[in-house]
Amino acid sequence: MMNTNFENTNGLDDTVSNHVTTARDVAIMSRALIAHPKILEYSSIWMDTIRDGSFGLTNTNRLVRFYPGCTGLKTGSTSKAKFCISATAKRDNMQLIAVIMAAPDSKTRFKDATSLLNQGFGMCSLYKDKVYSDINDLLKENILLQKFPSVTRNNFNEFLKLEDNNKVFKEKSTPDLAIRNDIENL
C-alpha cells in the first residue's frame, strides 16, 4: 500500500488534509482482510439484532442481499470521498474484489460494483492444477520433460482471463530444475 496515508482510524473525518488512498490500495487491504474467515462471516450478514433483540442492525452493503455470491465487505461515504465500496463475491471457488471510489450516490456505487463483479466473473476463471501425490503420477501422464527429483504437494491455482486458458503454462521448480509445460498438451 504505497499510495495511502491515514490521518485517523475511522476515515470519516472530512477535516483532515492528507487522508488519502487509492482503489488499488483498498483492494490490497481487502485481500488481506478476507484471509480471515470471521471478517466475511460478519460482513456478509444482511440483518441482525443485538441487546436481546431490542436493537436492529442492517448492513449498508446492499449487495450482500441482492448480488449472488456477495460475501461483503465494506461501504463508506464522506463529503470528500463521496460513496465508496470494497465489494467481495465468491463463485465456483473464485473470490473477486471490486473497489468503487467517489461514486456520486449510493445507488451508483452498487451499480458500478455489480458491473465490475459481473465482468470479472464473466471474463475470468480459476484454473486449478491437479495435485500429484508422487513422481509416478507425473510419469504416467507423461508430464516430465526431464528428471524431476521431487514433486510438490501444494495446490496450484491461477486466475485467468477466459480467453487465455489455452496459453497457460505450469511451472514446477526446485533449486536445480524448472519444468514448464503447455497445459493444452497434457
C-alpha positions as CSV (number, residue, x, y, z in Angstrom):
1,M,0.0,0.0,0.0
2,M,2.3,2.7,-1.3
3,N,-0.3,5.4,-2.0
4,T,-2.2,5.5,1.3
5,N,-1.9,7.9,4.2
6,F,-4.3,7.6,7.1
7,E,-4.6,10.5,9.4
8,N,-7.2,8.9,11.7
9,T,-8.5,5.4,12.4
10,N,-12.1,5.7,11.1
11,G,-11.7,7.5,7.8
12,L,-14.8,9.5,8.4
13,D,-13.3,12.9,9.4
14,D,-13.5,15.3,6.5
15,T,-11.5,17.9,8.4
16,V,-8.1,16.2,7.7
17,S,-6.0,17.4,4.8
18,N,-3.9,14.4,3.8
19,H,-6.1,11.3,4.4
20,V,-5.8,9.6,1.0
21,T,-5.8,6.2,-0.6
22,T,-6.3,4.5,-4.0
23,A,-8.6,1.8,-5.3
24,R,-5.6,-0.5,-5.6
25,D,-4.6,0.0,-2.0
26,V,-8.1,-0.6,-0.8
27,A,-8.1,-3.8,-2.8
28,I,-4.8,-4.9,-1.2
29,M,-6.2,-4.1,2.2
30,S,-9.4,-6.0,1.3
31,R,-7.5,-9.0,0.2
32,A,-5.6,-9.1,3.5
33,L,-8.9,-8.8,5.4
34,I,-10.7,-11.6,3.6
35,A,-8.0,-14.0,4.5
36,H,-9.6,-14.0,7.9
37,P,-12.9,-16.0,7.7
38,K,-14.5,-14.1,10.7
39,I,-14.4,-10.9,8.6
40,L,-16.5,-12.4,5.9
41,E,-18.8,-14.1,8.4
42,Y,-19.7,-10.7,9.9
43,S,-19.6,-8.6,6.7
44,S,-22.0,-11.0,4.9
45,I,-24.8,-10.6,7.5
46,W,-27.7,-8.7,6.0
47,M,-29.7,-8.0,9.2
48,D,-29.2,-8.9,12.8
49,T,-30.2,-7.7,16.3
50,I,-28.3,-7.0,19.4
51,R,-29.3,-6.3,23.0
52,D,-31.6,-9.3,23.2
53,G,-33.4,-8.3,20.0
54,S,-34.1,-4.7,21.1
55,F,-31.8,-3.1,18.5
56,G,-31.8,-4.0,14.9
57,L,-28.8,-3.7,12.5
58,T,-28.9,-3.6,8.7
59,N,-25.8,-3.9,6.6
60,T,-25.2,-0.8,4.4
61,N,-23.8,-3.1,1.7
62,R,-27.0,-3.9,-0.3
63,L,-25.0,-6.3,-2.5
64,V,-25.0,-8.8,0.4
65,R,-28.7,-9.2,-0.1
66,F,-29.1,-8.7,-3.8
67,Y,-25.9,-9.9,-5.5
68,P,-25.5,-13.7,-5.8
69,G,-22.3,-14.8,-4.1
70,C,-21.6,-11.5,-2.4
71,T,-19.5,-12.1,0.8
72,G,-19.1,-8.5,2.0
73,L,-17.0,-6.2,2.6
74,K,-17.2,-2.5,3.4
75,T,-19.1,0.6,2.4
76,G,-18.2,4.2,3.3
77,S,-19.1,7.7,2.4
78,T,-17.9,11.2,3.4
79,S,-18.5,14.5,1.7
80,K,-14.9,14.4,0.3
81,A,-14.7,10.8,-0.6
82,K,-18.3,10.5,-1.9
83,F,-19.8,7.0,-1.9
84,C,-17.3,4.1,-1.8
85,I,-17.4,0.3,-1.6
86,S,-15.0,-2.6,-1.5
87,A,-17.3,-5.5,-2.5
88,T,-16.3,-9.1,-2.4
89,A,-18.0,-12.0,-4.0
90,K,-17.3,-15.7,-4.5
91,R,-18.5,-18.1,-7.2
92,D,-17.1,-21.5,-8.0
93,N,-14.2,-21.0,-5.6
94,M,-13.1,-17.8,-7.3
95,Q,-13.1,-14.8,-5.0
96,L,-13.2,-11.3,-6.5
97,I,-12.8,-7.8,-5.1
98,A,-14.4,-4.7,-6.7
99,V,-13.5,-1.3,-5.4
100,I,-15.5,1.8,-6.3
101,M,-14.5,5.2,-5.1
102,A,-16.1,8.7,-5.4
103,A,-19.4,7.5,-6.8
104,P,-21.9,10.4,-6.8
105,D,-24.5,8.4,-4.9
106,S,-25.1,5.1,-3.1
107,K,-27.1,3.6,-6.0
108,T,-24.3,4.3,-8.5
109,R,-21.7,2.7,-6.2
110,F,-23.7,-0.5,-6.1
111,K,-24.4,-0.5,-9.8
112,D,-20.7,0.0,-10.6
113,A,-19.5,-2.6,-8.2
114,T,-22.1,-5.0,-9.7
115,S,-20.8,-4.3,-13.2
116,L,-17.2,-4.9,-12.1
117,L,-18.0,-8.2,-10.4
118,N,-20.1,-9.3,-13.4
119,Q,-17.3,-8.5,-15.7
120,G,-14.8,-10.4,-13.6
121,F,-17.0,-13.5,-13.3
122,G,-17.9,-13.3,-17.0
123,M,-14.3,-12.9,-18.3
124,C,-12.2,-14.8,-15.8
125,S,-11.9,-18.3,-14.5
126,L,-9.8,-20.1,-11.9
127,Y,-7.5,-22.8,-13.2
128,K,-6.7,-25.4,-10.6
129,D,-4.0,-27.9,-11.3
130,K,-4.1,-31.5,-10.2
131,V,-2.2,-32.4,-7.1
132,Y,0.2,-35.2,-7.8
133,S,0.9,-37.5,-4.9
134,D,4.2,-38.9,-6.2
135,I,6.5,-38.9,-9.2
136,N,4.9,-42.0,-10.7
137,D,1.7,-40.0,-11.3
138,L,3.7,-37.5,-13.2
139,L,5.4,-40.2,-15.2
140,K,2.1,-41.9,-16.1
141,E,0.7,-38.7,-17.5
142,N,4.0,-38.1,-19.4
143,I,4.4,-34.7,-17.8
144,L,8.1,-34.7,-17.1
145,L,10.4,-33.2,-19.7
146,Q,13.5,-34.2,-17.8
147,K,14.2,-35.9,-14.5
148,F,12.4,-34.3,-11.7
149,P,13.7,-35.3,-8.3
150,S,10.7,-34.2,-6.2
151,V,7.1,-33.3,-6.6
152,T,5.4,-30.6,-4.7
153,R,2.1,-31.4,-2.9
154,N,0.9,-27.9,-2.9
155,N,-2.1,-26.9,-5.0
156,F,-1.5,-24.6,-7.9
157,N,-4.3,-22.0,-8.6
158,E,-4.1,-19.3,-11.3
159,F,-6.6,-16.6,-12.0
160,L,-7.1,-16.4,-15.8
161,K,-8.9,-14.4,-18.4
162,L,-11.1,-16.9,-20.1
163,E,-9.5,-16.1,-23.5
164,D,-6.1,-17.1,-22.1
165,N,-7.0,-20.6,-20.9
166,N,-5.1,-22.1,-23.8
167,K,-2.0,-20.0,-23.1
168,V,-1.4,-21.2,-19.6
169,F,1.9,-22.7,-18.6
170,K,2.6,-24.5,-15.4
171,E,5.9,-24.5,-13.8
172,K,7.3,-26.6,-11.1
173,S,10.8,-25.8,-9.8
174,T,13.5,-26.9,-7.4
175,P,16.8,-25.1,-6.9
176,D,18.3,-27.0,-9.8
177,L,15.4,-27.6,-12.2
178,A,12.4,-25.9,-13.6
179,I,9.9,-27.8,-15.8
180,R,7.4,-25.9,-17.9
181,N,4.6,-27.5,-19.8
182,D,1.9,-26.1,-22.1
183,I,-1.3,-27.2,-20.3
184,E,-3.1,-27.9,-23.6
185,N,-0.6,-30.6,-24.3
186,L,-1.1,-32.5,-21.0
